[in-house]
């Protein structure tokens, strides 16, 4: 019984939204489950998918908080 955890930032996928929609979550669950079926032959009904939305303040990479990292990348892209 596979258990897969998917973490996404809590910011939405379009302007004005601050979270992932129920439809998007359903698509993630379906897609991850189908990958495990195709690759590992795990039945859909035995695969659990957990989606965790992480506040943007609690997410970072490149040694920086996400907002700061994105700002730095945007500024670098302008040159």
C-alpha positions as CSV (number, residue, x, y, z in Angstrom):
1,X,0.0,0.0,0.0
2,X,1.9,3.1,-1.2
3,X,1.4,6.4,0.6
4,X,2.6,9.4,-1.3
5,X,2.9,12.9,0.1
6,X,2.8,15.9,-2.3
7,X,3.7,19.3,-0.9
8,X,2.7,22.4,-2.7
9,X,3.0,26.1,-1.8
10,X,-0.3,27.6,-0.6
11,X,-0.5,30.4,-3.2
12,X,-2.9,29.1,-5.8
13,X,-2.4,28.5,-9.4
14,X,-3.9,31.7,-10.8
15,X,-4.0,35.4,-9.7
16,X,-6.3,36.1,-6.9
17,X,-6.3,32.6,-5.5
18,X,-4.6,31.6,-2.3
19,X,-4.8,27.8,-2.4
20,X,-5.1,24.8,-4.7
21,X,-8.7,24.1,-5.8
22,X,-10.5,20.9,-5.0
23,X,-10.4,20.1,-8.8
24,X,-6.7,20.6,-8.9
25,X,-6.2,18.4,-5.8
26,X,-8.4,15.7,-7.4
27,X,-6.2,15.8,-10.6
28,X,-3.0,15.5,-8.5
29,X,-4.4,12.5,-6.6
30,X,-5.6,10.9,-9.9
31,X,-2.3,11.5,-11.7
32,X,0.0,10.3,-8.8
33,X,-2.2,7.2,-8.4
34,X,-2.0,6.4,-12.1
35,X,1.8,6.8,-12.2
36,X,2.0,4.2,-9.4
37,X,-0.3,1.9,-11.3
38,X,1.7,2.3,-14.5
39,X,5.2,2.0,-13.0
40,X,4.8,-0.3,-10.0
41,X,1.5,-2.0,-10.9
42,X,-0.1,-0.8,-7.6
43,X,-3.9,-0.8,-7.8
44,X,-5.6,2.6,-7.6
45,X,-7.6,1.5,-4.5
46,X,-4.5,0.7,-2.5
47,X,-2.7,4.0,-3.1
48,X,-3.1,6.8,-0.7
49,X,-2.1,10.4,-1.7
50,X,-1.7,13.1,0.9
51,X,-1.6,16.8,-0.3
52,X,0.0,19.2,2.1
53,X,-0.2,22.9,1.3
54,X,2.7,24.8,2.8
55,X,2.4,28.5,3.6
56,X,4.8,30.5,1.3
57,X,6.6,31.8,4.4
58,X,7.5,28.3,5.3
59,X,9.1,27.4,2.0
60,X,12.4,28.3,0.6
61,X,15.4,27.2,-1.6
62,X,18.7,28.5,-2.6
63,X,19.3,29.5,1.0
64,X,16.5,32.1,0.8
65,X,12.7,32.3,1.6
66,X,10.7,31.7,-1.5
67,X,9.5,35.3,-2.0
68,X,13.1,36.6,-1.7
69,X,14.5,33.9,-4.0
70,X,11.9,34.6,-6.7
71,X,12.5,38.3,-6.5
72,X,16.3,37.7,-6.9
73,X,15.7,35.5,-9.9
74,X,13.3,38.0,-11.5
75,X,15.9,40.8,-11.0
76,X,18.6,38.6,-12.5
77,X,16.4,37.8,-15.5
78,X,16.0,41.5,-16.4
79,X,19.8,41.8,-17.2
